[in-house]
Amino acid sequence: CCTSTTLLYTELYPFLMIKSLAIGRMAHFPFPFKPYSVQEDFMKTLYNTIQDRQIGIFESPTGTGKSLSIICSALKWLKDNQAVQEQALLEPTITESETDLPDWVNDQFREQKVRQLHHDKAEKLRKESRRKERILKGRKRFKKSGSAEKENTEETARYSSSASSSEGDTGPEETCTKIFYCSRTHSQLSQFIHEIGKSPYAHDIRVTVLGSRNNLCINETVTKLRSNPLMNERCLELRKTKKKSNKVDEEEDEEEPKRKPAARCPYYAVNRVRDFAAYITSDIRDIENLVAEGAASRSCPYYGTRAAVPQAEIVLLPYTMLLHKEQRKSLGINLRDNVVIIDEAHNIIETINDIHSVTLYKRDIDVTLKKLQMYLRSVKAKLKPINLLTCKQIVHCVQILSRVFAVIRKQDQETPDGQHRETRLFTIGEFQAQSDLGDVNLFNLIRYIRESHLSNKIQGYDHSPNTDASSVTIHTARAILSEIAGFFHCLTNADSAGRILVSLGTTDGTTCGAGGTGVPMIRYMSLNSEDPFMPLLRQCRSVILAGGTMEPIGEVRQQLLMSSNRDVTVFSCGHVIPPQNMLPIALSHGKKMELDFSFEGRKKGGMLEEVGEILLEVAKVTPGGMVCFFPSYQCLTECRAVLTRTKLLDQLSRIKTLFFDDPDRKNGDGILGCYTACVERANSTTNTGAVLFSVLGGRMSEGINFSDDLGRAVVVVGLPFANPSDPVLQEKMRYLNKNLKCTESGRTPGQTYYENSCMKSVNQGIGRAIRHIGDYATILLLDRRYGTDRIRNKLPHWIRQHLQKKATLEGATEAINMFFKAKH
């Protein structure tokens, strides 16, 4: 396998050949302690996957040291690759020319090219030397200086947005081979940073972490706004500098309403941002450290972390910043021949679709329309004819979006049955025909909105005394117009790429049927997750998808990797805990009846009472804390009402303290904290622990650590299948059935997707317990369907191979009792 340097020079100079410097297969990795055998296997496989330029799918259960394994193997490859590149610069080898020209011609030609080659190498070494020197000087200046330096206007241009670049563009700069690591939340990124600090590479790696203004901004006039769109707008306003207008917007600038100029942000000075960026990479710092040091030095962490990207060797960032093309462009992220590692990738397909979907609410559209109309009346006398025509087209298209709800309602009334439907689903072509947007050059409108900064210009045109700010969903016309431009862009996609859902709402504003809302809105739903993911597969040296539970892996290969011709490595390891430390049970019967918690099964008399009976018996023999997951908040509410009426909840509360997750998610952290405190007090009081009731797919079922006594038992009630009448789900299933093949068993791709979506939630829930090698817990799956091969085969391998099927509550309770007695 050739390195990137080899490819570069052999392409430029075919008659030259660099020595074979391929990295060998690794048998040893620096590690902070003696690794488990599964960790060694993980690191070897990951290293070889990157070296061979492959795609990797890695499944390693929580507690097996996945993060450290990723760090030590990926950074080992990075350092080896850097050594190879440096050696390649110093040790060229010349081969004999194979041309038929005379020797003296070949000699002259070779000498000339060799001189050019040495010049190129010397220049690259000088650039690398200057880069390192610039970083060191920046760090020294940052440490010496206690206040922001005076801005240089030429430097400011490098860090300011322009018509052709975004707010995060820092201009061309020498860069290095990078590892982009992304995860779902900032807290998970912080955990990964701490793991880097534990690794042997902690003092020999340059790291930066990217985040939103909500996490990194230190200007109180911005952070007090809380809403991300408002924060973004205020930040841009505070750092805005006067610059030469481009052709598109030069006419309108003079006509913008006179507003009192805002004071400049005291934390944004370009020289300080540049020096802070150099300082950031001098040590490993998480978001909290960056915010604290930025505040102390009066330097902006938000722009400082972005300016550090070119010189960083590891860049940590959330999913959305990496998976969306426009976000990557705004951050100046270059994926070419770099490595991307996506952690917690079990929901990557849904994440990609969500990122590329757009929702517009009618009330937001109406507010933006009024601002656009006022703006056009004010500046039309100064606009060039072509720009005036474009602005009128934008107003016309926004009017179409506002009127489309009434048009659809009228069509429903004219149907033979006259039935009113709260939701309507369209293909892209159908929506364009329905709304008359098919005849408009949307590319031209999108370009004008972005290059003229029209979103910013309409902000001052709000003179309506009756405007209710609380009624606007996105809060600012600037953000709404950007969303509208994004929606227009979606309409330019292929007809099969997505669908458009129009929710007409209800007269009373209450929630309507499946897929609808009480508020009129238009939603573009992305169905094709492969096309947005393809740039990563084409450009990156290697893409690694990692997670604690990646099952079912076949779905990832089908929906993300089907069109790629690159080799795929799949690695799945068992848990590090010994088999005697886990007890997974599939219980098919309760005290009186077979367990069936499907939507229809829950309607059977006594079915929900069985949950109370089972929890009562299990709580008697389980120490510490229990976590009970339900398919939905509706099911949890129904069960709570039944158990309260039958007094089973009172009986259970005498054994353990009960906590219920908040459906509105307003006090989730408080509930979790109270539950944790109660379990920790259990050993010192007469209290035997607590039970936490939550929902699969909710905040408690992902990213929460219920280790040791916090999760001695995890109970899963039923299976969280989605509503089959949801039009969004139905359209997704139709799309998959049309574009993918059936399984060997004859099940359609849509049916497989339906089951996989359910089982991914289950697998995440049961993975909350058993978090380290000394941990132990029982996992109780309540539903007859867990005993079927189709469902059981979608469970994680480490659960599946030890799963016990129990047909009676007595048998399950006895097994659980013996399991915990063996631990004491």
N, C-alpha and C positions, 0 to 999 in steps of 0.2 A: 504494500500500500504506500503510495507516494504522499509525502507531506504537501501542504499548500505551497511551501516555498519551491519544492521540486516542480510542481505544476506550473508555477509562475515562470521560472527560468527556462524550462524546456519549451514552453509556448513561445517565449521571446526569442530564444536562441536554440533552434533545433539541433545544431551541430554540437552543442554542449550537453554534458550529462553530469548531473550532481551525483555524488556517491550515494549509494543506498543507505538511507538513514532511518529506515522504518523502525518504529518503536517495537520492541519485543513484547511477547506475552508476559504479563506480570504475574509473579508468584508471591510477592510480598508487598504490603502496603503499610506505610506509617500509620499507626493507630494509637490512641491514648491508653489503651489497655489491650489485653489479649482478646482478640475478636472471637465471637462464636463462629462455628463452621459455616452457618448460613450467611453470616456477614462476609466471610472470606469469599464464598461462592458469589455473593451479590457483587462485591467489589471487582472480582476478576471479570465477571460477565459484563458489568457496566463499562469497565475500562476497555475491553475488547470491542464492545459495541460502538463506542465513540471512535476508537482507532480505525475500525473497519467502515466507518461512515454509514452506520446502519440506524434504523429506527428501533427503539427499545420500549417494551412494555414490561414494567417491573412491579411485581406484587410482593409486598413484604409486610406482614401484620404488625400493627402497633405493638411496640415492646421489643421488637427485634433490632432496634438501632438503625432504622432505615436512614434517618437524616445523616448520622455520622458516616454510614457506609457510602452514601452519595457524595458527601464532602471529601472523604479520604480517597476515593477512587477517582472522582472527577478532577480534583486538584492535583493528584498524582499524574494523571494524563496531561493536564495543562502544563505543569512544570516540565515534564518530559518533552512535550511538544515545543516549548520555548527553547529548551536546550538543543533540540534538533534544528530549529530554525536558526539559532545563533551559530551552530556548527556549519550549517549550509552556507552561511554568509562568508565564512572564513576558509572553507575547504572546497573550492570548485575543482573539478577534474575535467580535462579536455579530452575529447575523443577525436579520432582521425576523421577528417572529412570524407564523405562518400561521393563527392562530386567527381566528374570526369575532367575537370579543369586542370591545367598544369600545376605542378607543385608550388611554384613561386606565387601563383595567383591565390591558391589556397592558403599559403603562409601569410600573405598580406591580408587576406580577408579575415583569417583567424586572429592575427595580431590586432587588427582594428576592433573586432568584436570583443576580444579579451580586454582591451583597454576600456571599451564601453562598459563591459561587465564589472570591472574593478571600480570604475567611476560610479556606477549605480550602487554597488555595495557600500562604497565609502560614503556616498550621500545618505544612504539609509542608516548607516551607523551614526553619522553626524546628526541626523534628525532624531534618532533614538537618544543620543547623548543630550541634545538640546531639550528634548521632552523631559528627561529625568532631571536635568538642571533646572528647568522651569518649574517643575513640581516641587523640588527642594526649596527653591527661592520663595515660591508661593507659601509654603508651609512656614518658612522663617518669618516672612512678612506678616502672616496671619498671627503668629504667636507674639510678635513684637508690637503689632499695632493694636490699640484698644478701641479705636473708633474708625468709622467708615472713611475711606479715602475719597477724594474728589473724583467724580466720574470723568472719563474720557469719552467724548462723543463718538469717536470712531469705534472704540471698544463697545460702547452701548449698542451700536448697530448689530454687533455679533449676537447679542443676547436679547434683542428686541424682535417682536413679530413684524412681518412685512407682508406685502401682498402675495408673495410667492413662498413664504415660509410661515411656520406656526410659532406659537409663543415659546415653545421649548427648544427651538433650533439654535444651536450654538456655533454654527458654521463648521467648515471642514477642519479637522484636527487629526494629528497622528493618533492612531488607535492601535490596539493589540488584540490578539485572540481572546475571546471572552466566553464566559459561561453565563447565560441568562437563566436565572432560577426564578420561577414564579409559583405562587400559591394563591389560595382563594382570599385570604384575609391578611390584614396587616399584622395581627397577632401571631399568625402562623409564620410570617416572614421574620418577626422578632425572635420567635423560638429558634428558627433556623440560624439566625445570626449568632445567637448564644451557642449553638452547637459548633459553629465555625470557630468560636473562641475557645472551645474545648479541644479542638483538633491540633495536630502537630504543625499545621500551616497557619496558625493564628497570627504569627509575627512575620509572615512572608507572603502576604496576599493583600491586594488592593480591592476594597469592597465599597460599593455604594448601594443604597436602598432608595427606590423611588416610591413616592406616595402621593396622595391627593393633598390639596391645600387644607382640607379638614384635619389631616394628620400632621402636616409640616409647617403650616403658616404660623407665624408668631406675632403678626400685626393684629392688635385687638380690634381695630376698626373693621377688619375683615372677618376675624374668627367669631365675632359677636353675631354675625348674620346667620350662622348655622347652616343655612341652605347652601349646598354645593354650587348651584348655578349663580346664586347671588355672590358667593365668595369669589368665584372665578371672575365675575364681571368687575367686582370692586378692586380686586388685585390688579387686573389689567388696567383699570382706570388710574390707579395710584402710580403705576410704573410707566404709564404712557409718555412717550417723548414726541416732540414735534419733529416731523421728518417730511421730506419731499413727497408730495402726493403722486400717485400713479395716474395713468390716463383715465382709469375707470371712475375714480372718486374725486378728481381735482375740482370738478364743477360744483359738487354739492357741499364741499367743506365750509364755504362761506355762509351757507344757508342753514347750518345746524343751529338750533336754538341756543341762545346765549346762556351758559351755565357757569356758575362760579367754579373756577378750576380747583380741583382737590389738591391738597398738599401731597408732595411726593412721599412714597413709602420710605421711612428712615432706614429700613433694613436692606433695601435694594440699591447697592452701589456696585457697578460691574466689576471694578477691581477687587472689591471685597468678596464678591461672589466667586471670582476666579481663584483667589487665595484660599477661600473657605473650601472650595472644591479640592484643592491640593491637600488641604489639612484633613479633609474627610477620609481620604484614602491612606492616611498615615497610620491609621489604627482601625480596629473593628468597632463600629458604633451602630447601635440600633436607633430606632426613630426617637425614642425618649432622649437618648444622649444627644442626637443631632439638634433636637428642639432646644434642649437646655443650653448647649454650647452656642447655638445660633443666637439665642436670646442674650447670653452673656457677652457675646462679641458684637452684637447688633448686626449680624449677617443672616441673610435669608436662607434657611435650610431647604426650602422648596426649590429654588433655582440653583442653590449650591450643589444639591445632589444630582441635578440634571447636568450641570457643568462638569461633574466628576465622571460621567459615563465614558468619555473617550479614553481616559487613563485607567479606569477600573478593570480588574480581571474578572470579578464576579459582580453582576448587576442583579439585585433582587427587586422584584416588582410584582404587583397584583396581576391576575389573569387578564383583566380588561386592557391593560396597557400593552400587552404583548400580542394578544389574539386579534386585535382590531387594527386594520391597515392604517387608518387615519391617525390612531393613537401612536403607532410606531413611528409614523412620519413626523408627528409633532414633537416626539422625543428625540428624533435623530437616531433611532435605533437601526443599526445595520446588521442584518442576520447572516450576511455572506460568510460562509465557512466558520461560523461560530456554533457553539453548542447550546441547545435549549433544553432545560429540564423543567417539566411541568409536574409539580407535586400535587397530591390530593386530586388526581386526574380522573376519579371515578365518575364525575359529572361533567366531563369536558365537552361532550356532545351538546348537552343542554346549555352549558355556559356559552358556547360559540353561537348557538341559535339565539339565545337571549341578548347577547352583545350586539348582534346584527339585526335585531328587531327594533321597531320604532312605534311608539304610542303617542297619538295626538288627541287631546280632549277638545271638545267643541268650544267650551268656554275660553280655552287658551287661544284657539284659532280666531275666535271673534275679537278678542283683545288685540291680537297682533294685526288683524285686518284693519281695525280702526286706526292704529298707529301708522300703518302703511299708507292709508288714505290721507291722513293729516300730513304726513311727510311729503307725499307726492304733490299735494296742493301747495305746499310751501316752497318746493324747490323746482317745480316743473318749468318755470320760466328760465332757469339757468342751465337746464340739462340739454345735452346734445340730443338730436332727434333719435339716434339709435339707443341711447341710454334711457331716454324718456319712454320709448317703446318697450324696452325690457322691463322697466319698473311697472308699466301698466300691465304687462303680461304677468308679472309676479302678483300684483294685486288681483288680477282676474283669476289666477290659479288658486289663490288663498280663498277667494270668494266661492269658487267651485267646491273646495273642501268644506266650507261652512254650509253650503246649500245641499250637499250630498245626502244629509240625513233626511231633509224634507222630501227630496226626490225619491228616496227609497220608501219612505212611509207612504207617499202617494201611490207608488207602484203596488205596494201591498194592498192598499184599499181598492185598487182596480182589478185585483185578481178575482176569479170567480167566487172563492170562499170568503174573500175580504178579511182574511185572518191577519192579525198583527203579529209579526215576529220580532222579538227583541234583538236578535242577532242575525246578520247576513254574512255569508262567506263568498269571496270572489277570488278568481285568479287575477293576476296582474293585468292581463288583457281585458278581462271582463270589467274590472274597476275603471280602467282607462276609458273604455267605451261608455260605461255608465255615467262617468263624470265629465266626459268630453276633454280629458287631459291627454288623450292619445295624439292629438294634432299639434301639441305644443313641444317645442324643442327644450326639453327639461335640462339637458346638459348646459345649455346657454344660461338658463336661469340659475342653476346651481353655481356656475362659474361666477356670475355677476354678484350673487349674494355673498360669496366668500371673498372675492377679490376687491369688491367695493366696500367691504365691512358694513354692509347695509344693516346687519343686526345691531351694530353699535349705534348707527345714526338714527334709528327710529326711537331710541330710548327717550329722547327729550320730548317726544310728541305725545303727551298724555295730559290733556287739559280737561278731561271729563270729570266733573265733580262727583259723579255717581259711581266711579270705579271702585269696586270692592276688591282690595288686594288679596284678601283671604280666599276669594273665589277662584283665583288663578292657580292652577295646579303647579306649574313650573315656576311661577312667581315673576318671571321677567320675559318681556317680549323678545329680548335678545336671545335668550335660551330657546324660546319657542320657535323663532324664525330659523335658528340653526337646526332644530328638530324637523321643521318643515322641509328645509333643504335636504336633510338626511332622508326624509320620507320620499321626496322627489327622486333622490338617487336610487332608492329601493325600487321605484317604479321603472327604472331602466334595466333592472335585472331580467334574466330569462324567466319566462312564464312559469317554469317548473321550480324556480328557486324559492318561492314563498307564496303565501296567500295573504289576503287582506280581509280582516274581520272588522265589520262595522257593527258596533253596538248602539242601538237607537235609544237605549236607556228606558226608564219607566217614568211615568208622570209624577210619582211620589218620591223618586230618587232611591228607592230600595233596590236591593240586589235582585237581578232577574235570573233567568235560567242559566244553564250550563254555558260557560264561555262568555257570558254577558256581565255587565256591571250596571249599577243604577245611574251612571253618568254617561251621556253620549260620547263615544270616542271611536277613533279609527286606529287600528293596530295592524302594522305589517309584521307578519310572522315568518321568520326565516326557517325554511325546512331543510335546506342543503347545508350541512355543516362541513362537508368535504372541501368545497371550493375556497372558503375563507382560510382553511387550514393548509391548503396546498402550497402557498408561498413559503411556509416554514419548511415543508418537506423538500422543496426545490432549492432553497437558499442555504439552509443550515447544514453544517457538517454532519450533525447527528441530532435527533430529537428523542428525548427520553420522557415517557409517560410513566409516572410512578404513583403508587398509592398503597394504602393498607389493604384495601379490598378492591381489586380491579375486575373481579368477576361481574358479569360475564364478559370475558375478553373478546369473544367473537364479535360482539357489537362494535367495539372500537375498530377492529380490523375492517369490518364491513362498511361502516359509515364514515371513517376518516382516512383509511389507507388503501381502499380498493383500487384507486386509479394510480397509485404510486408503484413504480417498478423497483423500489429499493427493498433490500432485504430487511426482514423484521425479526428481531430477537425477542422471545418471550421468556421471562424468568418469573417463577413463582416458588416461594419457599414456605415451609411450614413454620409454626410458631416455635419460639425458643423455650417455652415453658414445657415441662414434662407432661405427658398425657394425664397423669393423676391429678394435675392442678386444674383441670377443666371438666365440667360435666354438662354437655349439651343434651337436652331432652326435647323430643317432639311428642307432645301430649295430644292424643286424639279424642279422649273422652274426659268429661268432668265427673261430678258426683252422680248426675242423673241422666245426662244425654251426651251425644256426640257433639264435639265442638265445631261449629261452623259460624265464623264471624264475618261472613260476606254480608252485603247490604240486605239481602233477603233473609239470610240466616239469623241476623240480629233481631228480626221481627218475631221470631219464635219465642213463645212464652218460656221464661226461665233461662234463656241463653245468656243474658248479661248477668244474671244472678250467679251463674257458674264462675264468672271472673272473681266475684267476691269470695265464693267458697274456696276457690283454688288459692287466691292470695292469702286467705286466712290460714290455710294449712301450711303453705310454704313459709309464711312469716314466722310461724311457731318454731321452725327448725333452722332458720337462716339468721346468722348474726349480722350486725352492722346494717348497711343500707341496701335497699332494693330499688331498682328503677324499672318502672312499668310503662311500656310504650304502646300506644293505641294507633289505629290506622289514620284517624283524623280527630280534630277537635270536636266535631259533631258526635262521633262515637264515644269519646271521653266524657262529654257532657251527658249523653244519654245514660251511660253506665253509672256515672256519679249519681244521677237522679234515682236510678233503680236501687243502687246499693244504699243510698240514704233512706229510701222508703222502706226497704227490707231490714234495716238496722245492721246490715253486714258491715257498713262503713264504721259504725260505732264500735263494733267488736274489733275490727282491725285497728282502730285508733287506740285501743287499750293495749295493744301489743307494740305498735310502732307509731311514731308521729307521722302524720300524712301531710304531703305538700303537693299542690296542683300547679302545673305550668299555666301561665297567663295566656289565654288565646290572643289577646291584643299585643302581647310581647312588650308590655310597658314596664314590667318589673321582673324580667327574667333573671337578671343578675342578683337581685335581692332574694328571690326564691331559692336560687342555687346556693347563695351564701348561707341562708338559714338552714337549708338541708344539710350542707357540709358541717356547720357548727353543731347541729343536732346529732349527727352521726359521730362526730369527734367526742361529744360528751357521753356517748352511750356506755363506754366502759367504766365511767366514774359515777354513774347514777343507776337508778332502777330502770331507766329507759333502755330498751333493747335495740334502738336504732330508728330508722325512718324509711318511709316509702315515698318516692318521687314519681308522680304521674305526669307523663308527657306524651308527645306525639312523634311518630316517625316522620322524618323530613323537617321537623321543627328545629329550633336552635339548640335544644338539649341533645339531639340525636347525632349531631355532627360537631366535631372540634372540641368536645367537652371530655375531660379526663375523669372517669369514675374508677379510679384505681383503688386497690386495697379495700378498706371497709366501706368506701363510698359506693361500691358496686359489687357486693358479694353475690347478688342475683340480678340478672337482667331478664325481665319477662316481656315477651312480645305477644300482644293480643291480635290475632288475625293477620291479614295481609293488606297492605295499603294500596290496593288497586285504584287507579284513577276512575273518575266517572266515565263510563263508556259512551255516554251521549254528549260529551264535551266536543264541540265542533273542531276545536284546535287539535285534540287528540285524534279525532276521526280523520282529519286532513293529513296529519303526520303519518298515520297508518296507511292511508291510501298512497301517499307519496312513496313510502318504503316498499309497499307491495308492487308498485309500478317499476321501481328502479333496482330492486334487489331480488335475489333468487330465494326460493323456499328452502327450508332446512331439509336435511336428509329424512327426517321424520314426517315431512309434509306440512309442517307449520309455516304459515306465511310470515314474511318479515315484520308485518304489522303486529301480528299476535306475539311474535318473539319480543319486539320492542315493548309492547304493553306489559309483558311479564318481567322483562329486564328492568324497566323503570321501577316497578314495585320492589323487586328483589334488591336493587341497589340501596333503596331506603332501609330495607331490613338489614342488609349486611353492614351498613353504617351504624345502625342502632346497636346491634349485638357486639360491634367492635369497640363500644365505649368501655367495656370491662376488660380485665386481664391486660394490664398495660406494661408489665415488666416480668422478668424471669421468675421472680419470687411470688408473683400475684396468683390468686386462684379465685374461681367464681363458677357458678352454675348459670346456664343459659336455658330458659324455659320458653319453648315455642308453642303457643296455644292455638291450634287449629288442625283439623284432620288433614288439610292439604299439605302440611309440612311433611307428612309421611309419604307423599307421592314422589316418585323418582323425578318427575319434571321440575318440581319445586326444590327438592333436596339437592339436585345437581347444580343449582344456581347459588347454593350457599358457598362460603369460602372453603377451600380445601381443608384447612386445619380444623374447621368445625364439622364438615361433612364426614371426615374419616372417623370421627369419634361420636357421631350422633346416635343417641339411643332412642328407640321408639317405645313409648309407654302407652298402653291402652287404658290404664286406670289411674285415678288420682292417687290412690293408696300406693301403687307401685312407684310413681314419681316421687311422692313425699318420702317414702322409705329410702330411695336412692339418694335424695338430697340430704336427708338426715345422716346417712352413713358417710357421705362425702365430706360434710363439715366436721363430723366427729373425728374423722381421720386426720384432720388438720389441727386438732387440739390435743 
